[in-house]
Amino acid sequence: MNNINERKIYEFLADDPNVKVMPIIISLIIGAFFAFLNETLLNIALTTLMHEFNIDVSTVQWMATGFMLVMGIVIPISALMLQWFTTRQLFLGTMGVFTVGTIICAMAPTFPILLVGRFLQAAGTGLLIPIIFNVFLLLFPPQRRGAIMGIVGLVFMFAPAIGPTLSGVIVDYLGWRYLFIVVIPFAIFSLFFAYKYLINVSEVTRPRIDVLSIVFSTLAFGGIVYGFSSAGESEAGFLSRDFLLPFIIGGLALLFFTLRQLKLKEPLIDLRVFQFPMYTLGVLLFLIIIMAMFASEIILPIYMQGPLAISPANAGLILLPGSLLSGLLSPLMGSLFDKFGPRVLMIPATFILAVTLFLLSMLSMDTPIWMLVAGYISLMLTISAIMMPAETNGLNQLPKHLYPHGTAVMTTLQPVAGAIGVSVFISIMTARQTNLLKQAANPEDPATINEALVSGVELVYLISFGLALIAFIMTWFIYRAMPRGEEADSAQEGQA
């Protein structure tokens, strides 16, 4: 059974006794888990790679920066690919690219070859996200999507959370190449499992390919991600040519891309998804939460390893409980979303998030470890209760023909928001620290440097607190979203 007719798609495949849903879910989850694990698996090994290949920090940073850059380029074309290829073809092709990239990384004799393998991994990972969202939107009706999206959230949160810890153990005992070697058998298993069990659940319409849209998209999202990623690596920050040039090019390309999409009958990304209020609200909440999460994942380790003089391994362990709990409880959050709707979860969660960020804005040189553990647990649990429900509720309001476009927009914005969040918050922290050191009597004193850094961290969390307050206000306008057609059907049934 390789194709599902239009009537079956409309009735949702999870209710079709002829469709084995569980193998489809397992196929996607296995591939996604190791692809997302791979995102953070390399972070601890960057210093090791510098010594291995005799390269500096700015060069090795391309392992992370380049990963986000490639994702930002490939994700926007996912809507087109989802309409040109069957689910099975696209997943096998995507996982095939990821697997080839992983093998190249494991065998790489030089850093450029390692980087090529890393870019292939990024292309595979970037396309997996919209595939998964689109398949689950087609498989399950809106009232059952929370639970299944919660499982997706478990993968999104849990896999990256254990990445740094697992990476440290592998690098210490086996060597950096095993970071890729251990992934290879699971990636191959995912390919064989999907080849046997995965079926097509989407409609292949083969829309016209607009080459100019692809060019504008590549320049727009690639330029913006590259610009913000480069800003953090330059002393001049947002005034540096490394930021301004790609940012201006990316911004102009984004303007031309948007105008072109509004004129095309078959756009690369259909921006009419923003005509649906719950989708637009979900995207805005998603962006705020992504930026808050990235700020904590970057800023908090800097604070712990700097002023508190905590080792990298111990800093990772401090963050681990919050990350693990947020992933493990994600399915529960999804089930609660199905049962009670988005407001019951998101209103209290955004309030607690705001309180947590406000308390983190009062960090000091003497903050006890248990407060950091408790604060990060609270932060990640509230993010888990907001992010996936916001995405799911927004996508629920879209008609089926806009599913690929809705998922493409959200997944494109993830690396963009991540790059912007990291760059902006690090720049704010650094600028605050620099200004205080200029006014200090002894700016070279280690204690003074640490106190200035703590002040920078406090300012970052204070700004994050402001963003959380905006998110809290926005959640009061949230309501349970359903596709427009189903809303009309429900109204007719009520009148009857």
C-alpha positions as CSV (number, residue, x, y, z in Angstrom):
1,M,0.0,0.0,0.0
2,N,2.1,2.9,-1.2
3,N,-0.5,5.5,-2.0
4,I,-3.5,6.8,0.0
5,N,-6.4,8.3,-1.9
6,E,-7.6,11.8,-1.2
7,R,-10.7,10.6,0.8
8,K,-8.5,8.6,3.1
9,I,-6.2,11.5,3.7
10,Y,-9.2,13.7,4.6
11,E,-10.5,11.2,7.1
12,F,-7.1,11.0,8.8
13,L,-5.1,7.8,8.5
14,A,-4.9,6.9,12.2
15,D,-8.6,6.0,11.9
16,D,-8.0,3.7,8.9
17,P,-7.7,0.0,10.0
18,N,-5.6,-0.7,6.9
19,V,-2.9,1.7,7.9
20,K,-0.3,0.5,10.4
21,V,0.3,3.8,12.2
22,M,2.8,2.6,14.8
23,P,5.5,1.5,12.3
24,I,5.3,4.9,10.6
25,I,5.8,6.6,14.0
26,I,8.7,4.4,14.9
27,S,10.4,4.9,11.6
28,L,10.3,8.7,12.0
29,I,11.1,8.8,15.7
30,I,14.2,6.6,15.3
31,G,15.7,8.7,12.6
32,A,14.8,12.0,14.3
33,F,16.2,10.9,17.7
34,F,19.7,10.3,16.3
35,A,19.6,13.3,14.0
36,F,18.7,15.7,16.9
37,L,21.2,13.9,19.2
38,N,23.8,14.7,16.6
39,E,23.1,18.5,16.9
40,T,24.7,18.8,20.4
41,L,26.8,15.6,20.4
42,L,29.8,17.6,18.9
43,N,29.7,20.6,21.3
44,I,32.0,19.2,23.9
45,A,34.5,17.9,21.2
46,L,35.2,21.3,19.6
47,T,38.4,21.8,21.7
48,T,39.5,18.3,20.8
49,L,39.0,19.0,17.1
50,M,41.1,22.2,17.4
51,H,44.0,20.2,18.6
52,E,43.4,17.3,16.2
53,F,43.4,19.5,13.1
54,N,45.5,22.4,14.4
55,I,42.8,25.0,13.8
56,D,41.6,28.0,15.8
57,V,38.3,28.8,17.5
58,S,36.8,30.8,14.6
59,T,37.5,27.9,12.2
60,V,36.1,25.1,14.4
61,Q,33.1,27.2,15.2
62,W,31.9,26.4,11.7
63,M,30.9,23.0,12.9
64,A,28.1,24.7,14.8
65,T,27.6,27.9,12.7
66,G,27.7,26.0,9.4
67,F,25.2,23.5,10.8
68,M,22.6,26.2,11.5
69,L,23.4,27.9,8.2
70,V,22.7,24.8,6.2
71,M,19.5,24.2,8.1
72,G,18.4,27.7,7.4
73,I,18.9,27.2,3.7
74,V,17.3,23.7,3.2
75,I,14.3,24.0,5.5
76,P,12.4,26.7,3.4
77,I,12.4,24.4,0.3
78,S,10.9,21.5,2.4
79,A,7.3,22.6,1.5
80,L,8.2,22.2,-2.2
81,M,9.8,18.8,-1.6
82,L,6.9,17.5,0.4
83,Q,4.7,18.1,-2.6
84,W,7.1,16.7,-5.1
85,F,8.1,13.4,-3.4
86,T,6.3,10.7,-1.5
87,T,6.8,10.5,2.3
88,R,8.7,7.3,1.8
89,Q,11.0,8.7,-0.9
90,L,11.7,11.9,1.1
91,F,12.4,10.2,4.4
92,L,14.7,7.6,2.8
93,G,16.5,10.3,0.8
94,T,16.9,12.6,3.8
95,M,18.1,9.8,6.2
96,G,20.4,8.6,3.4
97,V,22.0,12.1,3.1
98,F,22.4,12.2,6.9
99,T,23.9,8.7,7.0
100,V,26.4,9.5,4.2
101,G,27.4,12.7,6.1
102,T,27.9,10.8,9.3
103,I,30.2,8.2,7.6
104,I,32.2,11.0,6.0
105,C,32.6,12.7,9.4
106,A,33.8,9.4,11.0
107,M,36.4,8.9,8.3
108,A,37.5,12.5,7.7
109,P,41.2,12.9,7.3
110,T,41.1,16.7,7.2
111,F,38.9,19.4,8.7
112,P,37.4,20.5,5.3
113,I,36.2,17.0,4.7
114,L,34.8,16.8,8.2
115,L,33.0,20.1,7.5
116,V,31.5,18.7,4.3
117,G,30.2,15.7,6.3
118,R,28.7,18.0,8.9
119,F,26.9,20.0,6.3
120,L,25.4,16.9,4.9
121,Q,24.2,15.9,8.4
122,A,22.7,19.4,8.7
123,A,20.8,19.1,5.4
124,G,19.3,15.7,6.5
125,T,18.4,17.0,10.0
126,G,16.8,20.2,8.6
127,L,14.5,18.3,6.2
128,L,13.5,15.7,8.8
129,I,11.7,18.2,11.0
130,P,9.1,19.3,8.5
131,I,8.6,15.7,7.3
132,I,7.8,14.6,10.8
133,F,5.4,17.4,11.5
134,N,3.6,17.1,8.1
135,V,3.2,13.3,8.5
136,F,1.7,13.6,12.0
137,L,-0.6,16.4,11.0
138,L,-2.0,14.1,8.2
139,L,-2.1,11.0,10.4
140,F,-4.0,12.4,13.4
141,P,-7.1,14.6,13.8
142,P,-6.6,17.9,15.8
143,Q,-8.1,16.5,19.0
144,R,-5.4,13.8,19.2
145,R,-2.3,15.7,18.0
146,G,-1.2,17.0,21.4
147,A,-0.2,13.5,22.6
148,I,1.7,12.6,19.4
149,M,3.4,16.0,19.2
150,G,4.4,15.5,22.8
151,I,6.3,12.4,21.7
152,V,8.0,14.6,19.1
153,G,8.8,17.1,21.8
154,L,10.4,14.3,23.9
155,V,12.8,13.6,20.9
156,F,13.4,17.3,20.4
157,M,14.2,17.9,24.0
158,F,15.6,14.6,25.3
159,A,18.1,13.9,22.4
160,P,19.9,17.2,22.5
161,A,19.9,17.2,26.3
162,I,21.9,14.0,26.6
163,G,24.2,15.0,23.7
164,P,26.8,16.9,25.7
165,T,26.9,14.4,28.6
166,L,27.2,11.4,26.2
167,S,29.8,13.3,24.1
168,G,32.1,13.8,27.1
169,V,32.1,10.1,27.9
170,I,32.7,9.1,24.3
171,V,35.5,11.6,23.7
172,D,37.3,10.7,27.0
173,Y,37.2,6.9,26.5
174,L,36.9,6.3,22.8
175,G,37.9,9.4,20.9
176,W,36.0,12.0,18.8
177,R,35.5,9.8,15.8
178,Y,33.2,7.5,17.8
179,L,30.8,10.4,18.1
180,F,29.9,9.6,14.5
181,I,30.6,5.9,14.5
182,V,28.1,5.1,17.3
183,V,25.4,6.9,15.2
184,I,26.0,5.0,12.0
185,P,24.4,1.7,12.9
186,F,21.2,3.4,14.2
187,A,20.9,5.5,11.1
188,I,21.3,2.5,8.9
189,F,18.7,0.6,11.0
190,S,16.3,3.6,10.6
191,L,16.7,3.4,6.8
192,F,16.0,-0.4,6.6
193,F,13.0,-0.1,9.0
194,A,11.5,2.8,7.0
195,Y,12.1,1.0,3.8
196,K,10.0,-1.9,5.1
197,Y,7.3,-0.1,7.0
198,L,7.0,3.5,5.9
199,I,4.2,4.3,3.5
200,N,3.2,7.5,1.7
201,V,0.7,9.6,3.6
202,S,0.9,12.8,1.6
203,E,-0.5,13.9,-1.7
204,V,2.1,14.4,-4.5
205,T,1.0,17.5,-6.5
206,R,4.3,18.5,-8.1
207,P,3.8,22.3,-8.2
208,R,5.9,24.4,-10.5
209,I,9.4,25.1,-9.2
210,D,10.2,28.8,-9.1
211,V,14.0,29.0,-9.2
212,L,14.0,32.7,-8.3
213,S,12.1,32.0,-5.1
214,I,14.7,29.4,-4.1
215,V,17.5,31.9,-4.8
216,F,15.9,34.6,-2.7
217,S,15.2,32.1,0.1
218,T,18.7,30.8,0.2
219,L,20.1,34.4,0.3
220,A,17.5,35.5,2.8
221,F,17.7,32.9,5.5
222,G,21.3,31.9,4.8
223,G,22.4,35.6,5.0
224,I,20.5,36.3,8.2
225,V,21.7,33.2,10.0
226,Y,25.3,33.7,8.9
227,G,25.2,37.4,9.8
228,F,24.0,36.9,13.3
229,S,26.3,33.9,13.8
230,S,29.2,36.0,12.7
231,A,28.3,39.0,14.9
232,G,29.1,37.0,18.1
233,E,32.6,36.1,16.7
234,S,33.7,39.7,16.0
235,E,34.8,42.3,18.5
236,A,32.8,45.0,16.6
237,G,29.7,42.9,17.0
238,F,26.7,44.3,15.1
239,L,28.8,47.1,13.6
240,S,31.2,44.6,12.0
241,R,31.3,44.0,8.2
242,D,30.9,40.3,8.9
243,F,27.5,41.0,10.3
244,L,26.3,44.0,8.3
245,L,27.0,42.7,4.8
246,P,25.2,39.3,5.0
247,F,22.4,40.8,7.1
248,I,21.7,43.6,4.6
249,I,21.8,41.0,1.7
250,G,19.6,38.6,3.7
251,G,17.2,41.4,4.6
252,L,16.8,42.6,1.0
253,A,16.5,39.0,-0.2
254,L,13.8,38.3,2.4
255,L,11.8,41.4,1.2
256,F,12.0,40.3,-2.4
257,F,11.2,36.7,-1.4
258,T,8.1,37.8,0.5
259,L,6.8,40.0,-2.3
260,R,7.3,37.2,-4.8
261,Q,5.5,34.7,-2.7
262,L,2.5,36.9,-2.5
263,K,2.3,37.2,-6.3
264,L,2.8,33.5,-7.2
265,K,-0.1,31.1,-7.7
266,E,2.1,28.3,-6.4
267,P,4.5,29.9,-3.9
268,L,7.6,28.2,-2.5
269,I,6.2,29.0,1.0
270,D,2.6,30.1,1.1
271,L,2.6,33.1,3.4
272,R,-1.2,32.9,3.6
273,V,-0.6,30.7,6.7
274,F,-0.4,34.0,8.6
275,Q,-4.0,34.8,7.8
276,F,-4.9,32.3,10.5
277,P,-4.7,34.1,13.9
278,M,-3.8,31.1,16.1
279,Y,-1.0,30.1,13.7
280,T,0.4,33.6,13.8
281,L,0.2,33.8,17.6
282,G,1.7,30.3,17.8
283,V,4.7,31.4,15.7
284,L,5.3,34.5,17.8
285,L,5.2,32.5,21.0
286,F,7.5,29.9,19.5
287,L,10.0,32.6,18.6
288,I,10.0,34.1,22.1
289,I,10.4,30.6,23.7
290,I,13.2,29.6,21.4
291,M,15.1,32.8,22.1
292,A,14.7,32.3,25.9
293,M,15.8,28.7,25.7
294,F,18.9,29.5,23.6
295,A,19.8,32.3,26.0
296,S,19.8,30.0,29.0
297,E,21.6,27.2,27.2
298,I,24.4,29.6,26.2
299,I,24.5,32.2,28.9
300,L,24.0,30.0,32.0
301,P,27.1,27.8,31.2
302,I,29.2,30.9,30.7
303,Y,28.1,32.2,34.1
304,M,28.8,28.8,35.8
305,Q,32.2,28.2,34.2
306,G,33.3,31.8,34.7
307,P,32.3,33.6,37.9
308,L,31.3,30.3,39.7
309,A,34.4,28.4,38.4
310,I,32.4,25.2,37.8
311,S,34.0,22.7,35.4
312,P,32.4,22.1,32.0
313,A,31.4,18.5,33.0
314,N,29.7,19.7,36.2
315,A,28.0,22.6,34.4
316,G,26.5,20.0,32.0
317,L,25.3,17.9,34.9
318,I,23.6,20.9,36.5
319,L,21.7,21.5,33.3
320,L,20.9,17.9,32.7
321,P,17.9,17.3,35.1
322,G,16.0,20.3,33.6
323,S,16.6,19.1,30.0
324,L,15.7,15.5,30.8
325,L,12.6,16.4,32.7
326,S,11.3,18.7,30.0
327,G,11.8,15.9,27.4
328,L,10.3,13.2,29.5
329,L,7.2,15.2,30.5
330,S,6.6,16.5,26.9
331,P,4.2,13.6,26.1
332,L,2.2,14.4,29.3
333,M,2.0,18.1,28.3
334,G,0.7,16.9,24.9
335,S,-2.0,14.8,26.5
336,L,-3.0,17.7,28.8
337,F,-3.2,19.9,25.7
338,D,-5.6,17.4,24.0
339,K,-7.8,17.2,27.1
340,F,-7.9,20.8,28.3
341,G,-6.8,22.9,25.4
342,P,-3.9,25.4,25.2
343,R,-4.9,28.1,27.7
344,V,-4.9,25.8,30.8
345,L,-1.3,24.9,30.0
346,M,0.1,28.1,28.5
347,I,-1.2,30.8,30.8
348,P,0.2,29.5,34.0
349,A,3.4,28.2,32.2
350,T,4.2,31.7,30.8
351,F,3.6,33.2,34.2
352,I,6.0,30.8,35.9
353,L,8.5,31.3,33.1
354,A,8.4,35.1,33.7
355,V,8.9,34.6,37.5
356,T,11.8,32.2,36.9
357,L,13.5,34.5,34.5
358,F,13.1,37.4,36.9
359,L,14.7,35.4,39.7
360,L,17.5,34.4,37.4
361,S,18.1,38.2,36.7
362,M,19.2,38.4,40.4
363,L,22.1,35.9,40.1
364,S,25.2,36.7,42.1
365,M,28.7,35.4,42.8
366,D,27.3,33.5,45.7
367,T,24.3,31.8,44.1
368,P,24.1,28.2,45.4
369,I,24.1,25.3,43.0
370,W,20.7,24.0,44.1
371,M,19.1,27.3,43.0
372,L,20.7,26.9,39.5
373,V,19.4,23.3,39.3
374,A,15.9,24.3,40.5
375,G,15.8,27.4,38.3
376,Y,16.8,25.5,35.1
377,I,14.3,22.8,35.9
378,S,11.5,25.4,36.2
379,L,12.7,27.1,33.0
380,M,12.7,24.0,30.9
381,L,9.4,22.5,32.3
382,T,7.6,25.8,31.4
383,I,9.2,25.9,28.0
384,S,8.0,22.3,27.5
385,A,4.4,23.4,28.5
386,I,4.5,26.3,26.0
387,M,6.5,25.5,22.9
388,M,4.9,22.3,21.6
389,P,1.3,23.3,22.5
390,A,1.9,26.7,20.7
391,E,3.1,24.9,17.6
392,T,0.4,22.2,17.6
393,N,-2.5,24.7,18.2
394,G,-1.2,27.0,15.5
395,L,-0.9,24.2,12.9
396,N,-4.3,22.8,13.9
397,Q,-6.0,25.8,12.4
398,L,-4.5,25.4,9.0
399,P,-6.3,23.6,6.2
400,K,-4.5,20.4,5.0
401,H,-3.1,22.0,1.8
402,L,-1.2,24.5,3.9
403,Y,0.4,21.9,6.3
404,P,3.7,21.7,4.3
405,H,3.9,25.5,4.3
406,G,3.0,25.9,8.0
407,T,5.6,23.4,9.1
408,A,8.2,24.9,6.7
409,V,7.7,28.4,8.2
410,M,8.0,27.2,11.8
411,T,11.0,25.0,11.2
412,T,12.8,27.7,9.2
413,L,12.3,30.2,12.0
414,Q,13.9,27.8,14.5
415,P,17.6,28.2,13.4
416,V,17.0,31.8,12.6
417,A,15.6,32.5,16.0
418,G,18.4,30.5,17.6
419,A,21.1,32.4,15.7
420,I,19.5,35.8,16.6
421,G,18.9,34.8,20.2
422,V,22.5,33.6,20.8
423,S,24.1,36.6,19.0
424,V,21.9,39.3,20.6
425,F,22.1,38.0,24.1
426,I,25.8,37.4,24.0
427,S,26.3,40.9,22.6
428,I,24.2,42.4,25.4
429,M,26.1,40.5,28.1
430,T,29.5,41.4,26.6
431,A,28.5,45.1,26.1
432,R,27.4,45.4,29.7
433,Q,30.5,43.7,31.0
434,T,32.8,46.0,28.8
435,N,31.0,49.2,29.9
436,L,31.4,48.3,33.6
437,L,35.0,47.4,33.2
438,K,35.7,50.8,31.6
439,Q,34.4,52.4,34.7
440,A,36.2,50.1,37.1
441,A,39.2,51.2,39.1
442,N,41.0,48.0,38.3
443,P,39.5,46.5,35.2
444,E,42.1,43.6,35.0
445,D,41.3,42.3,38.5
446,P,39.7,38.8,38.1
447,A,37.1,39.5,40.7
448,T,36.1,42.7,38.9
449,I,35.9,40.9,35.6
450,N,33.6,38.2,37.1
451,E,31.4,40.8,38.8
452,A,31.0,42.6,35.4
453,L,30.1,39.3,33.7
454,V,27.5,38.6,36.3
455,S,26.0,42.0,35.7
456,G,25.8,41.2,32.0
457,V,24.1,37.9,32.7
458,E,21.6,39.6,35.0
459,L,20.8,42.1,32.2
460,V,20.2,39.2,29.7
461,Y,17.7,37.6,32.0
462,L,16.0,40.8,32.8
463,I,15.4,41.4,29.0
464,S,14.3,37.7,28.8
465,F,11.9,38.4,31.6
466,G,10.4,41.2,29.5
467,L,9.9,38.9,26.6
468,A,8.2,36.3,28.9
469,L,5.8,39.0,30.1
470,I,4.9,39.7,26.5
471,A,4.3,36.0,26.0
472,F,2.1,35.8,29.1
473,I,-0.1,38.6,27.7
474,M,-0.3,36.9,24.3
475,T,-1.5,33.6,25.9
476,W,-4.7,35.3,27.0
477,F,-5.7,35.6,23.4
478,I,-5.2,31.9,22.7
479,Y,-8.1,29.6,22.0
480,R,-8.3,26.0,20.9
481,A,-7.9,26.0,17.2
482,M,-9.5,23.7,14.6
483,P,-9.3,23.6,10.8
484,R,-11.8,26.1,9.3
485,G,-13.8,23.3,7.7
486,E,-14.1,21.4,10.9
487,E,-15.1,24.6,12.8
488,A,-18.0,25.0,10.3
489,D,-19.0,21.3,10.6
490,S,-19.0,21.6,14.4
491,A,-21.3,24.7,14.1
492,Q,-23.7,22.9,11.8
493,E,-23.9,19.9,14.2
494,G,-24.6,22.3,17.1
495,Q,-27.4,23.9,15.1
496,A,-28.9,20.5,14.3
